[in-house]
Amino acid sequence: MNDLFAPASPAGPRIRVGIGGWNYAPWRDNFYPAKLVQRRELEYASHQLRAIEINGTFYGAQKPATYAKWAAETPASFIFSLKAPRYITEGKRLADTGKGVSGFVHGGLAEMGDRLGPILWQLPPSRPFDAGDLAAFLDALPRELNGQPLRHVLEVRHPSFLSTRYVELARTQRVPTVFTDSPDYPSLADLTGDFGYARLMRSADEIPTGYAPTELDRWASHARTWAAGNDIADLPHAAALQPPGPPRDVFVFFISAAKHRNPAAAMALQSRVDALA
C-alpha cells in the first residue's frame, strides 16, 4: 500500500467524522489524487476519513455482494452508516413497515461485518409526530444481526417532533436522534440514545474547509462533549438537558450544501477532534 492510502487514524476512535457518499465528480479536482481511477475512490476516501454515510441505499437496497465489496475495500477501523430505503420511511404508516424493514436488514447487511455502523431512518418533512405509529415502528426494529448489535438512529423533519413527548419516546426506545444543522429542518440536540449523530448542512462555497475555523473549533468541542457523555446547553433542545452519562460514540457527517467542500471540512474537523484528545 502506498502513502496515498496510509491509514488516517488509529483503530477504534470514539468520534468519527465523514461525508455522504464517495462518488462525486467535483471531488476529483480537490480531494482525490490526480488520475486516481474511479473504482479506487472508496478505498482512498476510507483511508482519509473515519466514516461514510451511504445515500444510495435510501433509493433502494443493494445486493449482498455489493455490501461485501464495499466492506472489503475499506480498512478494518472504518465504519459505514446506511440510510434506510425511503420506500420504508415514506409510506403511509410506519407501523406497517415490518416486512420492508426485515427485508432490508436481512437482505445482505450482514456482509458488511464490523464495517456496519448506524442505520439512519430519515422521516420526510410531511410526516408529523404520531406517538403510537412511531412506537410500533421502533418496537419492531431488529436490535441485532447475526449476533452483532444494530445501531438505529432517527432523523425527524417535521416541526411536531420538537416536543417532550417525542424525546421521551425516543429515550424509552434508546434510539438516538440526528442533530441536523440545517436551515430547512427542525434541529434538536436532545440525547435520546447511547451514541451521538450529527449531519452538518451549512458548508459554504467561499470557505476552503466548508465551515469557518471558529465553527470547526466549536463543532470539535461539541463532538468531544457528546463523546464524554455530556449534553450541550447551547444547542436547541425540545426537552430538559440530560445529566452527565457514560461516554458515547459520536458520528458527524458533512452533508449537501457546498458539497465539494465537505471532504476538506471533515478532515479539518477530525484533526481538531484528535488534537483535543
Backbone as CSV, one residue per row, in Angstrom:
resi,resn,N_x,N_y,N_z,CA_x,CA_y,CA_z,C_x,C_y,C_z
1,MET,0.850,-1.201,0.000,0.000,0.000,0.000,0.884,1.249,0.000
2,ASN,0.590,2.197,-0.921,1.419,3.388,-0.979,0.916,4.445,-0.011
3,ASP,1.626,5.560,0.064,1.311,6.578,1.067,-0.056,7.205,0.872
4,LEU,-0.577,7.207,-0.370,-1.889,7.792,-0.612,-2.968,7.090,0.197
5,PHE,-2.720,5.814,0.505,-3.726,5.031,1.183,-3.332,4.703,2.613
6,ALA,-2.366,5.442,3.157,-1.961,5.209,4.535,-3.116,5.528,5.477
7,PRO,-3.348,4.712,6.503,-4.451,4.976,7.426,-4.344,6.361,8.049
8,ALA,-5.484,7.044,8.146,-5.502,8.398,8.687,-5.767,8.426,10.181
9,SER,-6.055,7.258,10.777,-6.472,7.279,12.170,-6.170,5.956,12.840
10,PRO,-6.070,5.967,14.162,-5.928,4.720,14.893,-7.233,3.938,14.875
11,ALA,-7.145,2.662,15.185,-8.344,1.833,15.215,-9.236,2.230,16.383
12,GLY,-10.537,2.064,16.174,-11.487,2.226,17.254,-11.684,3.627,17.784
13,PRO,-11.737,4.665,16.958,-11.956,6.004,17.501,-13.378,6.159,18.037
14,ARG,-13.531,6.963,19.074,-14.873,7.209,19.608,-15.610,8.255,18.770
15,ILE,-14.900,9.186,18.160,-15.522,10.215,17.327,-15.114,9.974,15.879
16,ARG,-16.094,9.832,15.018,-15.841,9.610,13.595,-16.475,10.735,12.789
17,VAL,-15.673,11.365,11.947,-16.153,12.437,11.085,-16.068,11.957,9.642
18,GLY,-17.100,12.210,8.869,-17.099,11.727,7.496,-17.957,12.570,6.577
19,ILE,-18.272,11.989,5.436,-19.019,12.660,4.371,-20.128,11.729,3.880
20,GLY,-20.970,12.254,3.014,-22.013,11.453,2.399,-21.553,10.942,1.043
21,GLY,-21.413,9.618,0.907,-21.017,9.017,-0.355,-19.543,9.192,-0.666
22,TRP,-19.146,8.713,-1.845,-17.749,8.866,-2.274,-17.611,9.120,-3.769
23,ASN,-18.670,8.904,-4.547,-18.613,9.181,-5.987,-19.235,10.545,-6.260
24,TYR,-18.385,11.540,-6.429,-18.865,12.898,-6.713,-17.801,13.574,-7.563
25,ALA,-18.163,13.914,-8.795,-17.174,14.378,-9.772,-16.311,15.542,-9.279
26,PRO,-16.874,16.592,-8.636,-16.021,17.705,-8.195,-14.942,17.299,-7.193
27,TRP,-15.117,16.201,-6.485,-14.077,15.764,-5.552,-12.825,15.295,-6.291
28,ARG,-12.955,15.032,-7.583,-11.786,14.605,-8.366,-10.867,15.782,-8.669
29,ASP,-11.324,16.977,-8.337,-10.490,18.164,-8.514,-9.863,18.641,-7.218
30,ASN,-10.447,18.267,-6.065,-9.965,18.856,-4.819,-9.823,17.870,-3.653
31,PHE,-10.094,16.592,-3.882,-9.975,15.598,-2.820,-9.192,14.380,-3.299
32,TYR,-9.629,13.788,-4.364,-8.938,12.608,-4.873,-7.673,12.993,-5.631
33,PRO,-6.625,12.184,-5.525,-5.394,12.472,-6.274,-5.638,12.452,-7.783
34,ALA,-4.868,13.237,-8.493,-4.982,13.266,-9.950,-4.775,11.867,-10.516
35,LYS,-5.603,11.521,-11.467,-5.526,10.254,-12.208,-5.889,9.026,-11.364
36,LEU,-6.431,9.233,-10.171,-6.917,8.092,-9.407,-8.112,7.492,-10.129
37,VAL,-8.081,6.197,-10.404,-9.189,5.572,-11.113,-10.416,5.542,-10.211
38,GLN,-11.583,5.686,-10.816,-12.817,5.832,-10.055,-13.093,4.620,-9.155
39,ARG,-12.713,3.440,-9.606,-13.004,2.244,-8.820,-12.220,2.208,-7.504
40,ARG,-11.231,3.102,-7.355,-10.450,3.126,-6.117,-10.818,4.317,-5.218
41,GLU,-11.865,5.026,-5.581,-12.229,6.207,-4.793,-12.683,5.846,-3.387
42,LEU,-13.470,4.800,-3.241,-13.882,4.401,-1.896,-12.666,3.989,-1.076
43,GLU,-11.779,3.233,-1.679,-10.566,2.805,-0.974,-9.787,4.018,-0.473
44,TYR,-9.613,5.005,-1.342,-8.856,6.197,-0.949,-9.598,6.973,0.144
45,ALA,-10.889,7.242,-0.080,-11.659,8.043,0.872,-11.676,7.403,2.255
46,SER,-11.761,6.080,2.294,-11.848,5.389,3.581,-10.541,5.418,4.361
47,HIS,-9.457,5.793,3.702,-8.184,5.941,4.407,-7.922,7.387,4.830
48,GLN,-8.752,8.305,4.374,-8.617,9.709,4.782,-9.659,10.084,5.833
49,LEU,-10.738,9.313,5.892,-11.867,9.621,6.752,-12.153,8.439,7.673
50,ARG,-12.964,8.681,8.690,-13.301,7.616,9.641,-14.617,6.919,9.301
51,ALA,-15.482,7.595,8.521,-16.794,7.029,8.234,-17.362,7.677,6.972
52,ILE,-18.271,6.957,6.326,-19.021,7.487,5.189,-20.479,7.092,5.364
53,GLU,-21.363,8.046,5.119,-22.793,7.773,5.128,-23.219,7.450,3.697
54,ILE,-23.778,6.257,3.507,-24.188,5.817,2.172,-25.604,6.293,1.894
55,ASN,-25.753,7.074,0.833,-27.055,7.595,0.445,-27.756,6.686,-0.557
56,GLY,-26.981,5.884,-1.292,-27.565,5.045,-2.333,-28.605,4.079,-1.806
57,THR,-28.426,3.599,-0.572,-29.390,2.674,-0.002,-30.729,3.345,0.292
58,PHE,-30.766,4.660,0.325,-32.020,5.393,0.517,-32.944,5.185,-0.683
59,TYR,-32.356,5.011,-1.847,-33.141,4.853,-3.071,-33.432,3.394,-3.389
60,GLY,-32.827,2.486,-2.664,-33.103,1.075,-2.843,-32.027,0.218,-2.203
61,ALA,-32.436,-0.911,-1.630,-31.480,-1.829,-1.029,-30.530,-2.363,-2.087
62,GLN,-29.333,-2.729,-1.667,-28.308,-3.235,-2.579,-28.215,-4.767,-2.472
63,LYS,-27.489,-5.354,-3.388,-27.272,-6.799,-3.347,-26.242,-7.135,-2.271
64,PRO,-26.335,-8.326,-1.677,-25.346,-8.724,-0.676,-23.915,-8.598,-1.176
65,ALA,-23.680,-8.922,-2.440,-22.323,-8.844,-2.982,-21.817,-7.408,-2.993
66,THR,-22.713,-6.451,-3.155,-22.309,-5.039,-3.142,-21.874,-4.618,-1.748
67,TYR,-22.650,-5.004,-0.742,-22.263,-4.688,0.634,-20.907,-5.302,0.968
68,ALA,-20.704,-6.533,0.537,-19.437,-7.213,0.808,-18.282,-6.505,0.111
69,LYS,-18.508,-6.044,-1.096,-17.466,-5.338,-1.856,-17.084,-4.035,-1.159
70,TRP,-18.070,-3.287,-0.714,-17.782,-2.036,-0.014,-16.938,-2.308,1.225
71,ALA,-17.317,-3.296,1.991,-16.569,-3.608,3.213,-15.135,-4.009,2.898
72,ALA,-14.959,-4.790,1.844,-13.634,-5.301,1.501,-12.680,-4.207,1.042
73,GLU,-13.212,-3.094,0.572,-12.374,-2.015,0.045,-11.947,-1.018,1.107
74,THR,-12.321,-1.252,2.354,-12.059,-0.280,3.417,-11.213,-0.898,4.526
75,PRO,-10.469,-0.068,5.274,-9.626,-0.601,6.356,-10.448,-1.078,7.545
76,ALA,-9.821,-1.851,8.391,-10.523,-2.519,9.494,-11.180,-1.541,10.460
77,SER,-10.652,-0.335,10.598,-11.191,0.616,11.574,-12.310,1.486,11.009
78,PHE,-12.701,1.249,9.754,-13.656,2.122,9.073,-15.094,1.680,9.353
79,ILE,-16.022,2.659,9.307,-17.436,2.385,9.567,-18.300,3.050,8.483
80,PHE,-19.300,2.316,8.018,-20.328,2.879,7.149,-21.592,3.148,7.954
81,SER,-22.239,4.258,7.658,-23.614,4.484,8.073,-24.479,4.334,6.824
82,LEU,-25.632,3.698,6.949,-26.505,3.467,5.800,-27.835,4.167,6.000
83,LYS,-28.251,4.924,5.005,-29.598,5.483,5.024,-30.568,4.393,4.589
84,ALA,-31.541,4.130,5.426,-32.528,3.099,5.111,-33.384,3.523,3.926
85,PRO,-33.932,2.567,3.192,-34.701,2.894,1.984,-35.909,3.777,2.253
86,ARG,-36.122,4.708,1.363,-37.237,5.644,1.524,-38.581,4.963,1.346
87,TYR,-38.630,3.812,0.637,-39.918,3.130,0.495,-40.424,2.638,1.846
88,ILE,-39.549,2.568,2.838,-39.979,2.202,4.189,-40.468,3.423,4.947
89,THR,-39.701,4.485,4.928,-39.992,5.645,5.789,-41.006,6.614,5.197
90,GLU,-41.280,6.507,3.898,-42.178,7.469,3.259,-43.552,6.885,2.966
91,GLY,-43.819,5.682,3.465,-45.136,5.077,3.285,-46.178,5.713,4.189
92,LYS,-47.397,5.154,4.146,-48.500,5.755,4.890,-48.335,5.596,6.391
93,ARG,-48.014,4.359,6.842,-47.885,4.100,8.276,-46.580,3.388,8.565
94,LEU,-45.812,3.910,9.502,-44.569,3.266,9.904,-44.835,1.916,10.559
95,ALA,-45.957,1.806,11.250,-46.274,0.566,11.948,-46.469,-0.608,10.997
96,ASP,-46.679,-0.329,9.726,-46.942,-1.389,8.754,-45.719,-1.747,7.921
97,THR,-44.546,-1.332,8.354,-43.346,-1.493,7.517,-42.474,-2.677,7.932
98,GLY,-42.987,-3.536,8.799,-42.159,-4.622,9.322,-41.536,-5.491,8.244
99,LYS,-42.293,-5.821,7.218,-41.767,-6.672,6.147,-40.643,-5.965,5.405
100,GLY,-40.832,-4.674,5.116,-39.794,-3.917,4.420,-38.537,-3.770,5.257
101,VAL,-38.711,-3.504,6.555,-37.559,-3.374,7.455,-36.773,-4.675,7.493
102,SER,-37.476,-5.789,7.661,-36.809,-7.082,7.728,-36.099,-7.403,6.422
103,GLY,-36.743,-7.091,5.293,-36.129,-7.357,4.003,-34.842,-6.586,3.808
104,PHE,-34.822,-5.340,4.278,-33.613,-4.515,4.157,-32.510,-5.018,5.078
105,VAL,-32.829,-5.184,6.347,-31.809,-5.561,7.330,-31.249,-6.953,7.044
106,HIS,-32.136,-7.875,6.682,-31.699,-9.259,6.467,-31.408,-9.546,4.996
107,GLY,-31.334,-8.504,4.199,-31.110,-8.678,2.770,-29.666,-8.515,2.339
108,GLY,-28.739,-8.629,3.283,-27.332,-8.569,2.906,-26.463,-7.698,3.787
109,LEU,-27.057,-6.970,4.741,-26.246,-6.086,5.578,-25.202,-6.853,6.382
110,ALA,-25.473,-8.112,6.673,-24.507,-8.909,7.427,-23.184,-9.044,6.688
111,GLU,-23.198,-8.870,5.363,-21.975,-8.969,4.568,-20.981,-7.864,4.909
112,MET,-21.452,-6.799,5.562,-20.566,-5.692,5.902,-19.755,-5.970,7.160
113,GLY,-20.154,-6.980,7.918,-19.394,-7.334,9.113,-19.226,-6.163,10.057
114,ASP,-17.997,-5.977,10.558,-17.761,-4.907,11.527,-17.663,-3.528,10.892
115,ARG,-17.824,-3.424,9.586,-17.890,-2.105,8.933,-19.294,-1.506,9.042
116,LEU,-20.260,-2.311,9.433,-21.646,-1.840,9.526,-21.821,-0.975,10.762
117,GLY,-22.167,0.284,10.539,-22.418,1.219,11.623,-23.893,1.547,11.725
118,PRO,-24.235,2.782,12.069,-25.636,3.141,12.272,-26.487,2.997,11.010
119,ILE,-27.738,2.623,11.227,-28.749,2.635,10.169,-29.611,3.865,10.413
120,LEU,-29.610,4.767,9.438,-30.309,6.048,9.559,-31.699,5.942,8.946
121,TRP,-32.708,6.161,9.775,-34.095,6.173,9.319,-34.528,7.635,9.223
122,GLN,-34.584,8.138,7.994,-34.898,9.552,7.760,-36.381,9.699,7.431
123,LEU,-37.108,10.363,8.325,-38.529,10.586,8.105,-38.729,11.849,7.270
124,PRO,-39.670,11.850,6.335,-39.850,13.003,5.446,-40.488,14.182,6.171
125,PRO,-40.319,15.396,5.634,-40.919,16.579,6.246,-42.441,16.513,6.328
126,SER,-43.050,15.680,5.514,-44.509,15.556,5.504,-45.055,14.665,6.616
127,ARG,-44.181,13.964,7.351,-44.655,13.036,8.378,-44.608,13.694,9.748
128,PRO,-45.782,14.014,10.321,-45.789,14.595,11.671,-45.594,13.518,12.728
129,PHE,-45.354,13.960,13.935,-45.157,13.045,15.053,-46.467,12.347,15.391
130,ASP,-46.453,11.025,15.382,-47.578,10.188,15.776,-47.005,9.168,16.753
131,ALA,-47.240,9.381,18.024,-46.577,8.589,19.058,-46.843,7.091,18.898
132,GLY,-48.090,6.717,18.672,-48.413,5.303,18.560,-47.770,4.650,17.348
133,ASP,-47.844,5.330,16.219,-47.268,4.792,14.993,-45.752,4.658,15.118
134,LEU,-45.104,5.700,15.642,-43.646,5.669,15.777,-43.216,4.612,16.795
135,ALA,-43.943,4.483,17.892,-43.586,3.488,18.910,-43.654,2.079,18.333
136,ALA,-44.672,1.803,17.530,-44.797,0.480,16.922,-43.641,0.211,15.970
137,PHE,-43.243,1.232,15.233,-42.116,1.093,14.295,-40.817,0.817,15.047
138,LEU,-40.539,1.610,16.070,-39.295,1.446,16.816,-39.275,0.118,17.564
139,ASP,-40.424,-0.306,18.062,-40.511,-1.604,18.739,-40.083,-2.742,17.825
140,ALA,-40.418,-2.600,16.538,-40.205,-3.695,15.589,-38.810,-3.708,14.973
141,LEU,-38.026,-2.657,15.185,-36.696,-2.627,14.586,-35.829,-3.735,15.179
142,PRO,-35.193,-4.553,14.348,-34.298,-5.592,14.882,-33.100,-4.956,15.567
143,ARG,-32.740,-5.464,16.722,-31.661,-4.878,17.513,-30.344,-5.639,17.393
144,GLU,-30.347,-6.730,16.636,-29.085,-7.413,16.361,-29.186,-8.152,15.036
145,LEU,-28.039,-8.447,14.472,-27.948,-9.153,13.200,-26.795,-10.135,13.288
146,ASN,-27.124,-11.414,13.241,-26.107,-12.459,13.377,-25.267,-12.280,14.645
147,GLY,-25.932,-11.883,15.722,-25.244,-11.708,16.992,-24.559,-10.374,17.172
148,GLN,-24.558,-9.543,16.137,-23.926,-8.230,16.219,-24.994,-7.176,16.519
149,PRO,-24.816,-6.359,17.550,-25.813,-5.324,17.847,-25.984,-4.366,16.674
150,LEU,-27.224,-3.989,16.405,-27.524,-2.990,15.385,-27.765,-1.646,16.053
151,ARG,-27.303,-0.595,15.394,-27.484,0.763,15.916,-28.388,1.538,14.968
152,HIS,-29.549,1.917,15.476,-30.508,2.680,14.689,-30.483,4.134,15.146
153,VAL,-30.692,5.043,14.200,-30.760,6.471,14.509,-31.868,7.075,13.673
154,LEU,-32.590,8.028,14.242,-33.780,8.594,13.615,-33.545,10.056,13.269
155,GLU,-33.846,10.413,12.015,-33.829,11.822,11.621,-35.263,12.262,11.382
156,VAL,-35.681,13.277,12.109,-37.063,13.768,12.021,-37.057,15.138,11.354
157,ARG,-38.057,15.364,10.499,-38.038,16.595,9.711,-39.340,17.386,9.774
158,HIS,-40.238,17.007,10.667,-41.484,17.762,10.832,-41.422,18.496,12.174
159,PRO,-41.856,19.767,12.215,-41.733,20.552,13.455,-42.443,19.937,14.660
160,SER,-43.428,19.082,14.430,-44.168,18.499,15.552,-43.305,17.584,16.411
161,PHE,-42.127,17.187,15.904,-41.218,16.363,16.696,-40.469,17.181,17.750
162,LEU,-40.569,18.480,17.678,-39.914,19.328,18.677,-40.765,19.351,19.945
163,SER,-40.866,18.216,20.594,-41.744,18.081,21.756,-41.132,17.130,22.776
164,THR,-41.503,17.332,24.028,-41.026,16.440,25.078,-41.576,15.032,24.877
165,ARG,-42.775,14.902,24.310,-43.368,13.572,24.090,-42.506,12.765,23.140
166,TYR,-42.033,13.398,22.072,-41.148,12.666,21.163,-39.851,12.284,21.871
167,VAL,-39.231,13.216,22.555,-37.962,12.950,23.223,-38.119,11.806,24.222
168,GLU,-39.191,11.810,24.998,-39.414,10.742,25.975,-39.579,9.394,25.283
169,LEU,-40.295,9.365,24.160,-40.481,8.116,23.425,-39.149,7.600,22.885
170,ALA,-38.378,8.482,22.276,-37.087,8.068,21.722,-36.151,7.574,22.819
171,ARG,-36.203,8.208,23.994,-35.357,7.764,25.100,-35.806,6.401,25.625
172,THR,-37.101,6.181,25.670,-37.603,4.878,26.100,-37.107,3.779,25.170
173,GLN,-37.069,4.093,23.874,-36.618,3.120,22.877,-35.093,3.105,22.727
174,ARG,-34.414,4.045,23.352,-32.953,4.167,23.284,-32.468,4.318,21.835
175,VAL,-33.194,5.109,21.077,-32.826,5.384,19.691,-32.360,6.835,19.591
176,PRO,-31.118,7.085,19.195,-30.631,8.458,19.064,-31.396,9.243,18.008
177,THR,-31.373,10.539,18.165,-31.971,11.457,17.201,-30.862,12.252,16.531
178,VAL,-30.932,12.366,15.212,-29.949,13.154,14.468,-30.059,14.620,14.866
179,PHE,-28.911,15.256,15.113,-28.899,16.712,15.169,-28.607,17.204,13.762
180,THR,-29.579,17.895,13.174,-29.479,18.349,11.794,-29.171,19.835,11.775
181,ASP,-27.948,20.162,11.476,-27.533,21.565,11.406,-27.938,22.103,10.048
182,SER,-29.228,22.403,9.911,-29.783,22.783,8.615,-30.695,23.989,8.769
183,PRO,-30.714,24.877,7.777,-31.650,26.000,7.826,-33.065,25.606,7.438
184,ASP,-33.254,24.375,6.968,-34.541,23.963,6.406,-35.337,23.007,7.278
185,TYR,-34.699,22.340,8.228,-35.376,21.325,9.020,-35.213,21.607,10.505
186,PRO,-36.160,21.138,11.318,-36.032,21.359,12.763,-34.819,20.624,13.317
187,SER,-34.144,21.248,14.250,-32.963,20.650,14.864,-33.188,20.509,16.361
188,LEU,-32.901,19.324,16.878,-32.937,19.137,18.318,-31.739,18.290,18.714
189,ALA,-31.067,18.740,19.753,-29.841,18.079,20.205,-30.087,17.202,21.424
190,ASP,-31.354,16.907,21.699,-31.668,16.072,22.854,-31.010,14.701,22.714
191,LEU,-30.351,14.263,23.772,-29.707,12.949,23.777,-30.766,11.896,24.062
192,THR,-31.032,11.033,23.068,-32.096,10.040,23.218,-31.592,8.608,23.094
193,GLY,-30.297,8.416,22.862,-29.740,7.077,22.732,-28.316,7.026,23.243
194,ASP,-27.633,5.922,22.954,-26.296,5.740,23.520,-25.176,6.132,22.571
195,PHE,-25.476,6.797,21.457,-24.439,7.410,20.629,-24.985,8.705,20.043
196,GLY,-24.078,9.564,19.584,-24.471,10.842,19.002,-24.323,10.824,17.491
197,TYR,-25.155,11.612,16.815,-25.137,11.619,15.350,-25.542,13.013,14.870
198,ALA,-24.660,13.655,14.139,-24.941,14.987,13.599,-24.734,14.986,12.088
199,ARG,-25.612,15.685,11.384,-25.489,15.874,9.936,-25.405,17.387,9.704
200,LEU,-24.234,17.850,9.319,-23.966,19.280,9.205,-24.183,19.712,7.757
201,MET,-25.027,20.706,7.563,-25.506,21.066,6.226,-25.323,22.542,5.894
202,ARG,-24.260,23.138,6.401,-24.069,24.572,6.145,-22.703,24.879,5.528
203,SER,-22.113,23.941,4.812,-20.837,24.219,4.149,-21.003,25.386,3.178
204,ALA,-20.001,26.256,3.148,-20.049,27.448,2.301,-19.024,27.348,1.183
205,ASP,-19.434,27.713,0.001,-18.570,27.599,-1.170,-17.304,28.433,-1.034
206,GLU,-17.414,29.609,-0.418,-16.284,30.535,-0.377,-15.246,30.184,0.693
207,ILE,-15.503,29.150,1.501,-14.575,28.746,2.552,-13.927,27.422,2.147
208,PRO,-12.614,27.375,1.990,-11.964,26.137,1.530,-12.297,24.912,2.372
209,THR,-12.479,25.119,3.675,-12.824,23.998,4.548,-14.329,23.913,4.819
210,GLY,-15.134,24.575,4.009,-16.584,24.467,4.146,-17.148,25.285,5.288
211,TYR,-16.647,25.051,6.471,-17.039,25.808,7.664,-15.855,26.671,8.083
212,ALA,-16.143,27.834,8.637,-15.087,28.721,9.121,-14.316,28.054,10.258
213,PRO,-13.050,28.414,10.433,-12.256,27.803,11.515,-12.919,27.887,12.886
214,THR,-13.554,29.015,13.191,-14.193,29.131,14.505,-15.355,28.156,14.644
215,GLU,-16.079,27.912,13.544,-17.180,26.951,13.584,-16.656,25.525,13.709
216,LEU,-15.564,25.238,13.027,-14.958,23.916,13.169,-14.468,23.699,14.598
217,ASP,-13.901,24.734,15.191,-13.486,24.637,16.594,-14.685,24.344,17.497
218,ARG,-15.787,25.027,17.213,-16.999,24.847,18.021,-17.533,23.422,17.893
219,TRP,-17.548,22.894,16.662,-18.066,21.542,16.470,-17.117,20.496,17.035
220,ALA,-15.833,20.756,17.011,-14.891,19.836,17.656,-15.179,19.766,19.152
221,SER,-15.447,20.905,19.756,-15.779,20.932,21.174,-17.091,20.198,21.445
222,HIS,-18.096,20.430,20.575,-19.374,19.733,20.744,-19.185,18.210,20.662
223,ALA,-18.430,17.771,19.656,-18.225,16.335,19.483,-17.549,15.721,20.698
224,ARG,-16.558,16.429,21.233,-15.862,15.926,22.416,-16.791,15.909,23.640
225,THR,-17.646,16.898,23.737,-18.591,16.952,24.854,-19.560,15.780,24.790
226,TRP,-20.127,15.533,23.612,-21.016,14.377,23.449,-20.284,13.078,23.764
227,ALA,-19.066,12.939,23.242,-18.306,11.703,23.434,-18.020,11.443,24.916
228,ALA,-17.884,12.508,25.678,-17.634,12.371,27.118,-18.897,12.021,27.900
229,GLY,-20.054,11.989,27.201,-21.307,11.631,27.853,-22.107,12.815,28.357
230,ASN,-21.754,14.022,27.899,-22.411,15.234,28.394,-23.328,15.853,27.357
231,ASP,-24.340,16.545,27.826,-25.261,17.293,26.973,-24.654,18.661,26.674
232,ILE,-25.260,19.391,25.717,-24.715,20.684,25.289,-25.810,21.735,25.401
233,ALA,-25.663,22.638,26.349,-26.726,23.593,26.653,-26.967,24.600,25.539
234,ASP,-25.930,24.933,24.741,-26.124,25.992,23.763,-26.577,25.471,22.397
235,LEU,-27.009,24.203,22.319,-27.687,23.704,21.134,-29.180,23.587,21.441
236,PRO,-30.056,23.697,20.443,-31.503,23.675,20.704,-31.987,22.316,21.207
237,HIS,-32.856,22.360,22.202,-33.444,21.159,22.782,-34.967,21.278,22.804
238,ALA,-35.622,20.113,22.766,-37.071,20.079,22.920,-37.473,19.683,24.329
239,ALA,-36.534,19.166,25.103,-36.787,18.740,26.478,-35.610,19.172,27.345
240,ALA,-35.716,18.855,28.616,-34.659,19.246,29.552,-33.350,18.537,29.223
241,LEU,-32.240,19.194,29.548,-30.935,18.589,29.326,-30.780,17.333,30.177
242,GLN,-29.990,16.409,29.650,-29.699,15.183,30.366,-28.537,15.396,31.340
243,PRO,-28.542,14.708,32.466,-27.374,14.754,33.358,-26.210,14.014,32.708
244,PRO,-24.997,14.231,33.187,-23.844,13.518,32.615,-24.058,12.011,32.644
245,GLY,-23.622,11.364,31.559,-23.771,9.918,31.447,-22.472,9.275,31.021
246,PRO,-22.520,8.012,30.632,-21.296,7.307,30.214,-20.803,7.824,28.871
247,PRO,-19.536,7.601,28.540,-19.014,8.002,27.232,-19.820,7.362,26.107
248,ARG,-19.822,8.030,24.965,-20.598,7.531,23.837,-19.826,7.730,22.539
249,ASP,-20.110,6.894,21.549,-19.584,7.118,20.210,-20.313,8.293,19.583
250,VAL,-19.619,9.001,18.700,-20.197,10.162,18.019,-19.859,10.075,16.537
251,PHE,-20.869,10.307,15.711,-20.708,10.350,14.259,-21.097,11.742,13.784
252,VAL,-20.240,12.357,12.986,-20.518,13.676,12.417,-20.279,13.585,10.916
253,PHE,-21.296,13.936,10.133,-21.178,13.887,8.679,-21.462,15.260,8.083
254,PHE,-20.632,15.650,7.129,-20.882,16.868,6.357,-21.668,16.458,5.114
255,ILE,-22.868,17.024,5.001,-23.833,16.593,4.001,-24.303,17.792,3.170
256,SER,-24.447,17.584,1.874,-25.059,18.553,0.949,-24.436,19.943,1.059
257,ALA,-25.228,20.997,0.950,-24.758,22.389,0.907,-23.675,22.512,-0.169
258,ALA,-22.540,23.129,0.141,-21.429,23.236,-0.817,-20.670,21.908,-0.757
259,LYS,-21.225,20.911,-1.420,-20.768,19.526,-1.258,-19.304,19.331,-1.619
260,HIS,-18.798,20.122,-2.581,-17.407,19.947,-2.988,-16.436,20.301,-1.863
261,ARG,-16.908,21.019,-0.829,-16.061,21.387,0.304,-16.098,20.351,1.432
262,ASN,-16.994,19.398,1.357,-17.229,18.538,2.516,-16.069,17.628,2.908
263,PRO,-15.309,17.038,1.964,-14.156,16.254,2.423,-13.145,17.086,3.213
264,ALA,-12.874,18.309,2.743,-11.945,19.180,3.467,-12.507,19.543,4.836
265,ALA,-13.830,19.764,4.904,-14.456,20.076,6.188,-14.319,18.905,7.152
266,ALA,-14.573,17.696,6.656,-14.495,16.510,7.516,-13.081,16.292,8.030
267,MET,-12.096,16.424,7.163,-10.717,16.213,7.603,-10.275,17.296,8.572
268,ALA,-10.728,18.536,8.337,-10.363,19.624,9.246,-10.984,19.429,10.619
269,LEU,-12.230,18.975,10.649,-12.868,18.734,11.940,-12.241,17.550,12.652
270,GLN,-11.954,16.472,11.908,-11.347,15.302,12.542,-9.989,15.658,13.154
271,SER,-9.212,16.480,12.456,-7.907,16.849,13.000,-8.045,17.654,14.284
272,ARG,-9.087,18.489,14.361,-9.330,19.248,15.586,-9.756,18.329,16.725
273,VAL,-10.626,17.414,16.420,-11.094,16.463,17.438,-9.903,15.672,17.984
274,ASP,-9.058,15.199,17.078,-7.913,14.396,17.518,-6.942,15.224,18.345
275,ALA,-6.801,16.501,17.991,-5.881,17.365,18.739,-6.362,17.610,20.157
276,LEU,-7.657,17.503,20.373,-8.219,17.700,21.702,-8.166,16.444,22.561
277,ALA,-7.806,15.330,21.932,-7.812,14.044,22.667,-6.742,14.040,23.756
